[in-house]
């Protein structure tokens, strides 16, 4: 593709681009559920900025443009929740989401001693579920999202990189 996408830790300066990217990326999710009040679409910029400062946030960049993002947060039980993984619609299908996920997992395991990862995705989000299963996540249950969408909860132990197609 003649493009080199780099992945790095997000800085506070990236918050606005992450905010806009998230809004763009999650339109298709909202359409899947006919629900435009899903969390990533109603999260205010200030809240995104707080997460960038507090959590483990990575961005994918193409030149100066933020084209992907993921967030991880350590939870009390030695696990980490990974969420709001998004890649710009025109760059999807090039493995950027998997790279972001792997970067977040590695940082959470190495810097925070996390022993397992957990993520949630909507029950109709086939693309997300395919990606997560391909990199070793397994369904452990379901949860009702605050926005009323049924979420599938997936987990995997740190260090498990099942690369089965």
C-alpha positions as a printed NumPy array, in Angstrom:
array([[  0.   ,   0.   ,   0.   ],
       [  3.027,   2.237,   0.184],
       [  2.031,   3.505,   3.565],
       [  3.676,   3.131,   6.869],
       [  1.405,   3.234,   9.869],
       [  3.231,   3.73 ,  13.159],
       [  1.866,   2.877,  16.594],
       [  2.759,   4.868,  19.679],
       [  1.431,   5.928,  23.054],
       [ -1.208,   8.643,  22.766],
       [ -0.51 ,  12.094,  24.16 ],
       [ -2.962,  14.691,  25.379],
       [ -2.534,  16.481,  22.033],
       [ -4.091,  13.441,  20.328],
       [ -7.345,  13.573,  22.304],
       [ -9.222,  15.663,  19.767],
       [ -8.24 ,  13.454,  16.823],
       [ -9.129,  10.309,  18.833],
       [-12.488,  11.877,  19.698],
       [-13.249,  12.597,  16.021],
       [-11.983,   9.206,  14.843],
       [-14.077,   7.392,  17.442],
       [-17.172,   9.309,  16.335],
       [-16.535,   8.357,  12.712],
       [-15.677,   4.699,  13.361],
       [-18.581,   3.87 ,  15.631],
       [-21.255,   5.151,  13.217],
       [-21.305,   1.695,  11.599],
       [-21.69 ,   0.037,  15.02 ],
       [-24.568,   2.369,  15.863],
       [-26.246,   1.46 ,  12.565],
       [-25.905,  -2.268,  13.367],
       [-27.934,  -1.752,  16.529],
       [-30.124,   1.119,  15.372],
       [-28.859,   2.928,  18.467],
       [-27.053,   6.252,  18.079],
       [-26.661,   6.694,  21.835],
       [-23.962,   4.055,  22.155],
       [-21.202,   5.065,  24.531],
       [-18.43 ,   5.884,  21.999],
       [-20.757,   8.298,  20.171],
       [-21.907,  10.219,  23.228],
       [-18.6  ,  10.346,  25.115],
       [-17.588,  14.022,  25.485],
       [-14.164,  15.29 ,  24.413],
       [-13.189,  16.057,  28.029],
       [-13.808,  12.445,  28.962],
       [-11.632,  11.225,  26.067],
       [ -8.921,  13.631,  27.213],
       [ -9.099,  12.241,  30.779],
       [ -8.767,   8.673,  29.49 ],
       [ -5.734,   9.581,  27.378],
       [ -4.033,  10.99 ,  30.476],
       [ -5.113,   8.255,  32.906],
       [ -5.317,   5.038,  30.91 ],
       [ -3.066,   3.055,  28.626],
       [ -3.954,   4.582,  25.24 ],
       [ -2.275,   3.932,  21.905],
       [ -2.769,   5.472,  18.502],
       [ -1.934,   4.406,  14.97 ],
       [ -0.667,   7.256,  12.818],
       [ -0.328,   7.735,   9.109],
       [  1.901,  10.782,   8.902],
       [  0.333,  13.291,  11.307],
       [ -3.133,  11.778,  11.108],
       [ -4.465,   9.537,  13.872],
       [ -6.049,   6.625,  11.976],
       [ -6.547,   4.155,  14.815],
       [ -6.849,   4.013,  18.583],
       [ -7.282,   1.62 ,  21.501],
       [ -7.626,   2.043,  25.273],
       [ -6.674,  -0.238,  28.118],
       [ -7.374,   0.118,  31.816],
       [ -6.17 ,  -2.039,  34.683],
       [ -9.015,  -3.356,  36.861],
       [ -8.884,  -4.381,  40.514],
       [ -8.706,  -8.125,  39.843],
       [ -5.335,  -8.104,  38.063],
       [ -7.029,  -8.027,  34.676],
       [ -7.186,  -5.218,  32.167],
       [-10.151,  -4.077,  30.158],
       [ -9.362,  -3.168,  26.567],
       [-11.858,  -1.046,  24.714],
       [-12.815,   1.47 ,  22.04 ],
       [-10.587,  -0.157,  19.442],
       [-11.158,   1.709,  16.207],
       [ -9.499,   2.051,  12.818],
       [-10.4  ,   4.609,  10.18 ],
       [-12.918,   3.033,   7.748],
       [-10.659,   3.609,   4.724],
       [ -7.774,   1.749,   6.395],
       [ -9.648,  -1.24 ,   7.771],
       [ -8.562,  -4.715,   6.727],
       [ -4.81 ,  -4.069,   6.873],
       [ -4.108,  -5.51 ,  10.315],
       [ -3.928,  -2.155,  12.102],
       [ -6.559,  -3.196,  14.669],
       [ -4.615,  -6.354,  15.521],
       [ -1.387,  -4.343,  15.894],
       [ -3.063,  -1.836,  18.206],
       [ -4.509,  -4.651,  20.289],
       [ -1.154,  -6.429,  20.57 ],
       [  0.611,  -3.185,  21.539],
       [ -1.912,  -2.499,  24.297],
       [ -1.726,  -6.085,  25.59 ],
       [  2.083,  -6.025,  25.686],
       [  2.201,  -2.701,  27.537],
       [ -0.439,  -3.779,  30.051],
       [  1.358,  -7.071,  30.742],
       [  4.886,  -5.655,  30.887],
       [  4.293,  -2.341,  32.63 ],
       [  1.328,  -3.214,  34.831],
       [  1.759,  -6.943,  35.429],
       [ -1.695,  -7.73 ,  34.077],
       [ -2.361, -11.474,  33.844],
       [ -5.462, -11.417,  31.662],
       [ -7.274,  -9.206,  29.249],
       [-10.986,  -8.625,  28.925],
       [-12.991,  -6.896,  26.269],
       [-16.621,  -6.344,  25.375],
       [-18.177,  -6.072,  21.97 ],
       [-21.745,  -5.9  ,  20.747],
       [-23.332,  -9.265,  19.921],
       [-23.834,  -8.328,  16.24 ],
       [-20.324,  -6.973,  15.7  ],
       [-19.055,  -9.907,  13.634],
       [-15.88 ,  -8.215,  12.407],
       [-14.749,  -7.409,  15.947],
       [-15.59 , -10.893,  17.211],
       [-13.616, -12.472,  14.358],
       [-10.558, -10.355,  15.124],
       [-10.682, -11.011,  18.871],
       [-11.083, -14.769,  18.434],
       [ -8.278, -14.873,  15.895],
       [ -5.867, -13.36 ,  18.435],
       [ -6.841, -15.75 ,  21.21 ],
       [ -9.853, -14.282,  22.992],
       [-12.66 , -16.565,  24.087],
       [-16.217, -15.729,  25.06 ],
       [-16.752, -15.899,  28.821],
       [-20.247, -14.425,  29.065],
       [-22.549, -11.593,  28.141],
       [-23.353,  -8.281,  29.76 ],
       [-25.985,  -5.632,  29.263],
       [-24.355,  -2.391,  28.134],
       [-25.44 ,   0.875,  29.769],
       [-26.781,   1.78 ,  26.327],
       [-29.023,  -1.31 ,  26.239],
       [-26.898,  -3.252,  23.738],
       [-26.142,  -6.869,  24.657],
       [-22.372,  -7.16 ,  24.929],
       [-20.303, -10.3  ,  24.527],
       [-17.501, -10.477,  27.094],
       [-14.254, -12.08 ,  25.92 ],
       [-11.067, -12.841,  27.824],
       [ -7.635, -14.244,  27.261],
       [ -4.647, -14.899,  29.517],
       [ -1.611, -12.648,  29.029],
       [  0.92 , -14.259,  26.72 ],
       [ -1.632, -16.219,  24.699],
       [ -1.201, -15.339,  21.052],
       [ -3.183, -17.979,  19.241],
       [ -2.592, -17.012,  15.611],
       [ -5.041, -19.405,  14.038],
       [ -6.693, -18.126,  10.906]])
